[in-house]
Amino acid sequence: MPGGTRSCRPPDGDAAANSTDRKRCRGHGSYLRADGGDCELVDVESDQVYVKLSDACAGCQLASVTINGMRQALNEATGLALRVIPVN
């Protein structure tokens, strides 16, 4: 698990997958910001994508739905079975 926010590195050297992860997280961020929340891509390690939910999203009862939506979008975009893990 990552120790804090750091720049993302490609999972297993796959720069294309890392770029897709970043774009998809940014896309979700625009929807979240419209509702007063936000998200940040913290790290990518192998098949694990670490994200931080903030503002109105932090502690929201629907955060698990948001994380699941991110996971589905990333899996569809990359064709990989990725895990999206929320961090504080």
The first five atom37 places (N, CA, C, CB, O) and aatype in JSON, in Angstrom:
{
  "aatype": [12, 14, 7, 7, 16, 1, 15, 4, 1, 14, 14, 3, 7, 3, 0, 0, 0, 2, 15, 16, 3, 1, 11, 1, 4, 1, 7, 8, 7, 15, 18, 10, 1, 0, 3, 7, 7, 3, 4, 6, 10, 19, 3, 19, 6, 15, 3, 5, 19, 18, 19, 11, 10, 15, 3, 0, 4, 0, 7, 4, 5, 10, 0, 15, 19, 16, 9, 2, 7, 12, 1, 5, 0, 10, 2, 6, 0, 16, 7, 10, 0, 10, 1, 19, 9, 14, 19, 2],
  "atom_mask": [
    [1, 1, 1, 1, 1],
    [1, 1, 1, 1, 1],
    [1, 1, 1, 0, 1],
    [1, 1, 1, 0, 1],
    [1, 1, 1, 1, 1],
    [1, 1, 1, 1, 1],
    [1, 1, 1, 1, 1],
    [1, 1, 1, 1, 1],
    [1, 1, 1, 1, 1],
    [1, 1, 1, 1, 1],
    [1, 1, 1, 1, 1],
    [1, 1, 1, 1, 1],
    [1, 1, 1, 0, 1],
    [1, 1, 1, 1, 1],
    [1, 1, 1, 1, 1],
    [1, 1, 1, 1, 1],
    [1, 1, 1, 1, 1],
    [1, 1, 1, 1, 1],
    [1, 1, 1, 1, 1],
    [1, 1, 1, 1, 1],
    [1, 1, 1, 1, 1],
    [1, 1, 1, 1, 1],
    [1, 1, 1, 1, 1],
    [1, 1, 1, 1, 1],
    [1, 1, 1, 1, 1],
    [1, 1, 1, 1, 1],
    [1, 1, 1, 0, 1],
    [1, 1, 1, 1, 1],
    [1, 1, 1, 0, 1],
    [1, 1, 1, 1, 1],
    [1, 1, 1, 1, 1],
    [1, 1, 1, 1, 1],
    [1, 1, 1, 1, 1],
    [1, 1, 1, 1, 1],
    [1, 1, 1, 1, 1],
    [1, 1, 1, 0, 1],
    [1, 1, 1, 0, 1],
    [1, 1, 1, 1, 1],
    [1, 1, 1, 1, 1],
    [1, 1, 1, 1, 1],
    [1, 1, 1, 1, 1],
    [1, 1, 1, 1, 1],
    [1, 1, 1, 1, 1],
    [1, 1, 1, 1, 1],
    [1, 1, 1, 1, 1],
    [1, 1, 1, 1, 1],
    [1, 1, 1, 1, 1],
    [1, 1, 1, 1, 1],
    [1, 1, 1, 1, 1],
    [1, 1, 1, 1, 1],
    [1, 1, 1, 1, 1],
    [1, 1, 1, 1, 1],
    [1, 1, 1, 1, 1],
    [1, 1, 1, 1, 1],
    [1, 1, 1, 1, 1],
    [1, 1, 1, 1, 1],
    [1, 1, 1, 1, 1],
    [1, 1, 1, 1, 1],
    [1, 1, 1, 0, 1],
    [1, 1, 1, 1, 1],
    [1, 1, 1, 1, 1],
    [1, 1, 1, 1, 1],
    [1, 1, 1, 1, 1],
    [1, 1, 1, 1, 1],
    [1, 1, 1, 1, 1],
    [1, 1, 1, 1, 1],
    [1, 1, 1, 1, 1],
    [1, 1, 1, 1, 1],
    [1, 1, 1, 0, 1],
    [1, 1, 1, 1, 1],
    [1, 1, 1, 1, 1],
    [1, 1, 1, 1, 1],
    [1, 1, 1, 1, 1],
    [1, 1, 1, 1, 1],
    [1, 1, 1, 1, 1],
    [1, 1, 1, 1, 1],
    [1, 1, 1, 1, 1],
    [1, 1, 1, 1, 1],
    [1, 1, 1, 0, 1],
    [1, 1, 1, 1, 1],
    [1, 1, 1, 1, 1],
    [1, 1, 1, 1, 1],
    [1, 1, 1, 1, 1],
    [1, 1, 1, 1, 1],
    [1, 1, 1, 1, 1],
    [1, 1, 1, 1, 1],
    [1, 1, 1, 1, 1],
    [1, 1, 1, 1, 1]
  ],
  "atom_positions": [
    [[0.84, -1.18, 0.0], [0.0, 0.0, 0.0], [0.88, 1.23, 0.0], [-0.96, 0.0, 1.21], [1.89, 1.26, 0.7]],
    [[0.53, 2.23, -0.75], [1.38, 3.41, -0.84], [1.39, 4.17, 0.48], [0.9, 4.33, -1.96], [0.42, 4.16, 1.24]],
    [[2.51, 4.82, 0.74], [2.65, 5.59, 1.97], [2.1, 6.99, 1.85], [0.0, 0.0, 0.0], [1.92, 7.65, 2.88]],
    [[1.83, 7.48, 0.68], [1.3, 8.82, 0.49], [1.18, 9.13, -0.98], [0.0, 0.0, 0.0], [1.49, 8.3, -1.83]],
    [[0.74, 10.33, -1.27], [0.58, 10.72, -2.66], [1.94, 10.81, -3.33], [-0.17, 12.06, -2.77], [2.86, 11.44, -2.81]],
    [[2.06, 10.18, -4.47], [3.29, 10.24, -5.24], [2.95, 10.13, -6.71], [4.27, 9.11, -4.82], [1.82, 9.78, -7.07]],
    [[3.89, 10.43, -7.53], [3.61, 10.37, -8.96], [3.39, 8.92, -9.36], [4.76, 11.01, -9.78], [3.99, 8.0, -8.81]],
    [[2.53, 8.74, -10.33], [2.19, 7.38, -10.76], [3.27, 6.83, -11.66], [0.85, 7.36, -11.47], [3.84, 7.56, -12.48]],
    [[3.53, 5.58, -11.52], [4.44, 4.92, -12.44], [3.66, 3.84, -13.16], [5.68, 4.32, -11.69], [2.7, 3.3, -12.61]],
    [[4.04, 3.51, -14.37], [3.29, 2.53, -15.14], [3.3, 1.17, -14.46], [3.87, 2.42, -16.55], [4.35, 0.73, -13.97]],
    [[2.15, 0.48, -14.42], [2.13, -0.86, -13.86], [2.9, -1.81, -14.76], [0.7, -1.35, -13.67], [2.61, -1.9, -15.96]],
    [[3.87, -2.5, -14.2], [4.68, -3.45, -14.95], [5.23, -2.85, -16.24], [3.86, -4.68, -15.27], [5.35, -3.55, -17.25]],
    [[5.57, -1.57, -16.21], [6.17, -0.92, -17.37], [5.21, -0.58, -18.48], [0.0, 0.0, 0.0], [5.65, -0.24, -19.58]],
    [[3.91, -0.66, -18.27], [2.93, -0.41, -19.3], [2.48, 1.05, -19.27], [1.72, -1.35, -19.15], [1.53, 1.39, -18.56]],
    [[3.14, 1.9, -20.02], [2.85, 3.34, -20.01], [1.45, 3.63, -20.55], [3.89, 4.1, -20.85], [0.8, 4.56, -20.08]],
    [[0.97, 2.86, -21.51], [-0.36, 3.1, -22.07], [-1.45, 2.86, -21.03], [-0.6, 2.2, -23.29], [-2.39, 3.64, -20.93]],
    [[-1.32, 1.8, -20.26], [-2.31, 1.52, -19.22], [-2.3, 2.6, -18.16], [-2.05, 0.15, -18.57], [-3.35, 3.0, -17.67]],
    [[-1.12, 3.08, -17.78], [-1.02, 4.13, -16.78], [-1.66, 5.41, -17.27], [0.44, 4.37, -16.4], [-2.34, 6.09, -16.5]],
    [[-1.47, 5.75, -18.52], [-2.08, 6.94, -19.1], [-3.6, 6.82, -19.09], [-1.57, 7.17, -20.53], [-4.3, 7.78, -18.78]],
    [[-4.11, 5.64, -19.42], [-5.55, 5.4, -19.4], [-6.09, 5.55, -17.99], [-5.89, 4.01, -19.96], [-7.15, 6.15, -17.8]],
    [[-5.38, 5.01, -16.99], [-5.8, 5.14, -15.59], [-5.94, 6.6, -15.22], [-4.79, 4.45, -14.65], [-6.93, 7.0, -14.62]],
    [[-4.95, 7.4, -15.58], [-4.98, 8.83, -15.25], [-6.16, 9.53, -15.91], [-3.67, 9.5, -15.67], [-6.85, 10.31, -15.27]],
    [[-6.38, 9.26, -17.19], [-7.48, 9.91, -17.92], [-8.83, 9.52, -17.32], [-7.44, 9.53, -19.41], [-9.69, 10.38, -17.16]],
    [[-9.02, 8.26, -17.0], [-10.29, 7.8, -16.44], [-10.52, 8.41, -15.06], [-10.32, 6.27, -16.35], [-11.64, 8.81, -14.74]],
    [[-9.49, 8.49, -14.24], [-9.64, 9.1, -12.92], [-9.98, 10.58, -13.06], [-8.36, 8.93, -12.08], [-10.82, 11.1, -12.32]],
    [[-9.35, 11.27, -14.0], [-9.68, 12.68, -14.24], [-11.13, 12.81, -14.69], [-8.75, 13.28, -15.3], [-11.83, 13.75, -14.29]],
    [[-11.59, 11.88, -15.52], [-12.97, 11.92, -16.0], [-13.96, 11.77, -14.86], [0.0, 0.0, 0.0], [-14.97, 12.48, -14.82]],
    [[-13.7, 10.86, -13.96], [-14.57, 10.71, -12.79], [-14.49, 11.94, -11.91], [-14.18, 9.45, -11.98], [-15.5, 12.34, -11.31]],
    [[-13.33, 12.54, -11.82], [-13.17, 13.74, -10.99], [-14.08, 14.86, -11.41], [0.0, 0.0, 0.0], [-14.61, 15.59, -10.57]],
    [[-14.29, 15.02, -12.72], [-15.16, 16.11, -13.18], [-16.61, 15.88, -12.74], [-15.1, 16.24, -14.71], [-17.31, 16.83, -12.39]],
    [[-17.05, 14.61, -12.75], [-18.4, 14.31, -12.27], [-18.5, 14.55, -10.76], [-18.78, 12.84, -12.6], [-19.49, 15.09, -10.27]],
    [[-17.47, 14.15, -10.04], [-17.48, 14.3, -8.59], [-17.44, 15.77, -8.19], [-16.3, 13.56, -7.96], [-18.13, 16.19, -7.26]],
    [[-16.64, 16.57, -8.9], [-16.54, 18.0, -8.6], [-17.88, 18.7, -8.79], [-15.47, 18.66, -9.48], [-18.18, 19.67, -8.09]],
    [[-18.68, 18.23, -9.73], [-20.0, 18.82, -9.95], [-20.9, 18.65, -8.72], [-20.68, 18.18, -11.18], [-21.83, 19.42, -8.51]],
    [[-20.61, 17.63, -7.91], [-21.37, 17.37, -6.69], [-20.61, 17.79, -5.43], [-21.74, 15.9, -6.59], [-20.99, 17.42, -4.33]],
    [[-19.53, 18.55, -5.59], [-18.77, 19.05, -4.45], [-17.69, 18.11, -3.95], [0.0, 0.0, 0.0], [-17.11, 18.36, -2.89]],
    [[-17.41, 17.05, -4.67], [-16.37, 16.1, -4.28], [-15.2, 16.13, -5.23], [0.0, 0.0, 0.0], [-15.16, 16.95, -6.16]],
    [[-14.25, 15.25, -5.01], [-13.1, 15.16, -5.9], [-12.39, 13.84, -5.66], [-12.12, 16.35, -5.68], [-12.63, 13.17, -4.65]],
    [[-11.53, 13.45, -6.59], [-10.71, 12.26, -6.42], [-9.34, 12.52, -7.01], [-11.37, 11.02, -7.09], [-9.16, 13.38, -7.88]],
    [[-8.39, 11.77, -6.51], [-7.0, 11.92, -6.96], [-6.41, 10.54, -7.17], [-6.16, 12.74, -5.93], [-6.56, 9.67, -6.32]],
    [[-5.73, 10.34, -8.28], [-5.0, 9.1, -8.52], [-3.73, 9.18, -7.7], [-4.7, 8.88, -10.05], [-2.89, 10.04, -7.93]],
    [[-3.58, 8.28, -6.74], [-2.44, 8.3, -5.83], [-1.3, 7.46, -6.36], [-2.85, 7.8, -4.45], [-0.15, 7.91, -6.38]],
    [[-1.6, 6.23, -6.79], [-0.54, 5.33, -7.23], [-1.14, 4.19, -8.04], [0.25, 4.78, -6.03], [-2.33, 3.91, -7.95]],
    [[-0.3, 3.55, -8.84], [-0.67, 2.35, -9.58], [0.43, 1.34, -9.32], [-0.86, 2.64, -11.12], [1.6, 1.59, -9.62]],
    [[0.04, 0.19, -8.78], [0.99, -0.9, -8.52], [0.4, -2.18, -9.09], [1.29, -1.04, -6.99], [-0.56, -2.72, -8.55]],
    [[0.98, -2.65, -10.17], [0.51, -3.86, -10.83], [-0.96, -3.7, -11.21], [0.71, -5.09, -9.91], [-1.28, -2.85, -12.04]],
    [[-1.86, -4.5, -10.62], [-3.28, -4.41, -10.96], [-4.07, -3.59, -9.94], [-3.88, -5.81, -11.08], [-5.3, -3.63, -9.94]],
    [[-3.38, -2.87, -9.08], [-4.03, -2.1, -8.03], [-3.89, -0.61, -8.31], [-3.44, -2.44, -6.65], [-2.79, -0.09, -8.47]],
    [[-5.04, 0.07, -8.36], [-5.09, 1.51, -8.6], [-5.56, 2.16, -7.3], [-6.06, 1.87, -9.82], [-6.68, 1.92, -6.85]],
    [[-4.7, 2.99, -6.7], [-5.02, 3.65, -5.44], [-5.54, 5.05, -5.72], [-3.78, 3.71, -4.52], [-4.9, 5.84, -6.42]],
    [[-6.72, 5.38, -5.16], [-7.33, 6.69, -5.35], [-7.69, 7.27, -3.98], [-8.58, 6.6, -6.26], [-7.96, 6.55, -3.03]],
    [[-7.68, 8.59, -3.93], [-8.08, 9.3, -2.71], [-9.32, 10.13, -3.03], [-6.92, 10.2, -2.17], [-9.29, 10.99, -3.91]],
    [[-10.4, 9.86, -2.31], [-11.61, 10.66, -2.45], [-11.53, 11.8, -1.45], [-12.9, 9.79, -2.21], [-11.1, 11.6, -0.31]],
    [[-11.94, 12.99, -1.86], [-11.83, 14.15, -0.97], [-13.07, 15.03, -1.08], [-10.56, 14.97, -1.29], [-13.99, 14.76, -1.85]],
    [[-13.06, 16.09, -0.29], [-14.17, 17.05, -0.22], [-15.45, 16.3, 0.13], [-14.33, 17.82, -1.56], [-15.45, 15.53, 1.09]],
    [[-16.54, 16.5, -0.6], [-17.82, 15.88, -0.25], [-17.77, 14.36, -0.37], [-18.91, 16.42, -1.14], [-18.6, 13.67, 0.24]],
    [[-16.83, 13.81, -1.13], [-16.73, 12.36, -1.3], [-16.14, 11.66, -0.08], [-15.9, 12.04, -2.53], [-16.43, 10.5, 0.17]],
    [[-15.3, 12.37, 0.67], [-14.66, 11.78, 1.85], [-15.74, 11.48, 2.88], [-13.57, 12.74, 2.44], [-16.41, 12.39, 3.38]],
    [[-15.91, 10.22, 3.2], [-16.9, 9.81, 4.19], [-18.31, 9.69, 3.64], [0.0, 0.0, 0.0], [-19.24, 9.41, 4.41]],
    [[-18.51, 9.9, 2.36], [-19.84, 9.79, 1.76], [-20.31, 8.34, 1.81], [-19.84, 10.32, 0.29], [-19.52, 7.41, 1.61]],
    [[-21.59, 8.14, 2.08], [-22.14, 6.79, 2.14], [-22.12, 6.09, 0.79], [-23.56, 6.84, 2.67], [-22.19, 4.86, 0.73]],
    [[-22.03, 6.85, -0.28], [-22.01, 6.27, -1.63], [-20.6, 6.14, -2.2], [-22.85, 7.1, -2.56], [-20.45, 5.88, -3.4]],
    [[-19.57, 6.32, -1.38], [-18.19, 6.24, -1.86], [-17.9, 4.87, -2.48], [-17.21, 6.5, -0.71], [-17.18, 4.79, -3.48]],
    [[-18.46, 3.8, -1.92], [-18.21, 2.48, -2.49], [-18.81, 2.35, -3.89], [-18.79, 1.4, -1.57], [-18.26, 1.65, -4.73]],
    [[-19.92, 3.03, -4.14], [-20.52, 3.03, -5.47], [-19.61, 3.78, -6.44], [-21.95, 3.67, -5.44], [-19.42, 3.36, -7.58]],
    [[-19.05, 4.89, -5.99], [-18.12, 5.67, -6.82], [-16.89, 4.84, -7.16], [-17.71, 6.97, -6.1], [-16.46, 4.81, -8.31]],
    [[-16.31, 4.18, -6.16], [-15.12, 3.34, -6.38], [-15.45, 2.21, -7.36], [-14.61, 2.76, -5.03], [-14.64, 1.91, -8.24]],
    [[-16.61, 1.59, -7.21], [-17.0, 0.52, -8.12], [-17.17, 1.04, -9.55], [-18.31, -0.14, -7.64], [-16.78, 0.37, -10.51]],
    [[-17.74, 2.23, -9.7], [-17.87, 2.83, -11.04], [-16.52, 3.1, -11.68], [0.0, 0.0, 0.0], [-16.34, 2.89, -12.87]],
    [[-15.56, 3.57, -10.87], [-14.2, 3.79, -11.38], [-13.59, 2.47, -11.83], [-13.31, 4.45, -10.3], [-12.97, 2.4, -12.89]],
    [[-13.77, 1.43, -11.01], [-13.22, 0.12, -11.34], [-13.79, -0.38, -12.66], [-13.51, -0.9, -10.21], [-13.05, -0.84, -13.53]],
    [[-15.1, -0.28, -12.82], [-15.74, -0.74, -14.06], [-15.23, 0.02, -15.28], [-17.25, -0.61, -13.96], [-14.94, -0.57, -16.31]],
    [[-15.13, 1.34, -15.15], [-14.66, 2.17, -16.27], [-13.22, 1.83, -16.63], [-14.78, 3.66, -15.92], [-12.89, 1.73, -17.81]],
    [[-12.37, 1.67, -15.63], [-10.96, 1.33, -15.89], [-10.84, -0.06, -16.52], [-10.14, 1.4, -14.6], [-10.06, -0.26, -17.45]],
    [[-11.6, -1.02, -16.01], [-11.54, -2.38, -16.56], [-11.99, -2.4, -18.01], [-12.4, -3.33, -15.73], [-11.38, -3.08, -18.84]],
    [[-13.05, -1.66, -18.32], [-13.53, -1.59, -19.71], [-12.53, -0.89, -20.61], [-14.88, -0.88, -19.78], [-12.3, -1.32, -21.74]],
    [[-11.93, 0.19, -20.12], [-10.99, 0.97, -20.93], [-9.69, 0.23, -21.2], [-10.7, 2.28, -20.26], [-9.1, 0.36, -22.27]],
    [[-9.22, -0.54, -20.21], [-7.92, -1.2, -20.34], [-8.01, -2.65, -20.76], [-7.18, -1.1, -19.06], [-7.04, -3.21, -21.27]],
    [[-9.18, -3.27, -20.54], [-9.29, -4.71, -20.8], [-8.61, -5.54, -19.74], [0.0, 0.0, 0.0], [-8.43, -6.75, -19.9]],
    [[-8.23, -4.89, -18.64], [-7.56, -5.58, -17.53], [-8.5, -5.67, -16.34], [-6.26, -4.84, -17.14], [-9.44, -4.89, -16.21]],
    [[-8.23, -6.63, -15.47], [-8.99, -6.75, -14.22], [-8.26, -5.96, -13.14], [-9.18, -8.26, -13.81], [-7.41, -6.51, -12.43]],
    [[-8.58, -4.68, -13.02], [-7.91, -3.82, -12.07], [-8.74, -3.69, -10.79], [-7.64, -2.42, -12.68], [-9.96, -3.8, -10.82]],
    [[-8.05, -3.47, -9.67], [-8.69, -3.22, -8.4], [-8.5, -1.74, -8.07], [-8.1, -4.14, -7.27], [-7.39, -1.22, -8.15]],
    [[-9.57, -1.06, -7.71], [-9.49, 0.34, -7.31], [-9.61, 0.35, -5.79], [-10.61, 1.23, -8.01], [-10.61, -0.11, -5.22]],
    [[-8.59, 0.9, -5.13], [-8.51, 0.86, -3.68], [-8.48, 2.28, -3.15], [-7.26, 0.08, -3.22], [-7.59, 3.06, -3.49]],
    [[-9.45, 2.64, -2.3], [-9.45, 3.98, -1.71], [-8.42, 4.09, -0.59], [-10.84, 4.34, -1.17], [-8.24, 3.15, 0.19]],
    [[-7.73, 5.22, -0.51], [-6.77, 5.5, 0.56], [-7.11, 6.83, 1.2], [-5.31, 5.5, 0.02], [-7.8, 7.67, 0.61]],
    [[-6.64, 7.03, 2.41], [-6.87, 8.29, 3.12], [-5.76, 9.27, 2.86], [-6.99, 8.06, 4.62], [-5.79, 10.39, 3.38]]
  ]
}
